[in-house]
Amino acid sequence: MMAAGPEMAPEQAPPRGPPGEPGRETRFDVVIIGAGPAGYTAGIYCSRAGHKTAVLSGPLPGGQLVNTTEVENYPGFESGIMGPDLMIEMRKQCKMTGATMIDDEAVNVDLRGPPFKVLTATEEYEARAVIIATGATPRKLGLQGEKDFAGRGVSYCATCDGPFFRGQEIVVAGGGDSAIEEATFLTKFASTVHVVHRRAELRASKVMQERALANPKIRFVWDTEVSDVRGKERVEQVVLRNVKTGAEEQVGAGALFVAIGHEPNTALFRGQVELDEAGYVAVNGSETSVRGVFAAGDVHDRRYRQAVTAAGFGCMAAIDADRYLSN
């Protein structure tokens, strides 16, 4: 999956009236918060199971895939599919099953129910069950070039995008387990992987460090940060700056992979459901610490973070929600 494609244009939502407007449905069996692969899949399953279902899209309908271009690793598309197109098709299918699409953002929740309450700036929705599918956001370096070349050589997922850069030099920013795992994976495709780390030693586990340090395709650049990303249509150069001396080095590279962690989108649920030490929703299967509240996708998945696994987690959460409601 590559980033920065055209933004998805969902169906035009009906005009929003004042809170409590007559005729506006606000009570559902299931409210799904988030509309990426996990949220849409959960919506399809819940609606097909006969439950009155609402999918609250949030600020980015379609999730991270809306900002991706080519997706080659989602099953069912021989020649791949554009990320926004995949999300549009999921949305259409979800709506076709009978789920209600609400293009609005949750600003507060009350999970002391049931009924549970999900509030937007203008409306309050009630649900007998809630599925949290708000995803996670990759941490950024904060560079203008990073933003300019997102989807055109700047990536946050080696598993998704590594095969696009066969035979090229690649820069990986980071020094923890995620960065070293990404760098090691990228050696399958790259001629050289430059691992850029602000410190003089890695934060990754000892086993991963030893494996990476012994890999002849990995070059470590210590006490250094990425200061710029340059190119015309795609990434062509990554500028590195030594944090101690200020000296700069230009690396001719086809890609920059940023691997400095993710931030789960769980601020809304702090104090309402149990979170782990990194802020991800703690789950048993898909069940959270609150009976009747489930989670699906990157909001709890720290390991895989793929569209297909997010969809699978959405299916699991919907089946669990159906069993909960049926009982």
Buried (B, 14 or more C-beta within 10 A) or exposed (E): BBBBBEEBEBEEEEEBEEEEEEEBEBEBBBBBBBBBBBBBBBBBBBBBBEBBBBBBBBEBBBBBBBBBBBBBBBEEBEEBBBBBBBBBBBBBBBBEBBBBBBBBBBEEBEBEBBBBBBBBEEBBBBBBBBBBBBBBBBBBBEBEBBBBBBBBBBBBBBBBBBEBBEEBBBBBBBBBBBBBBBBBBBBEBBBBBBBBBBEEEBBBEEEBBEBBEEBEBBBBBBBBBBBBBEBEEEBBBBBBBBEEEEEEBEBEBBBBBBBBBBBBBBEBBEEBBEBEEEBBBBBEEBBBBBEBBBBBBBBBBBEBBBBBBBBBBBBBBBBBBBEBBEE
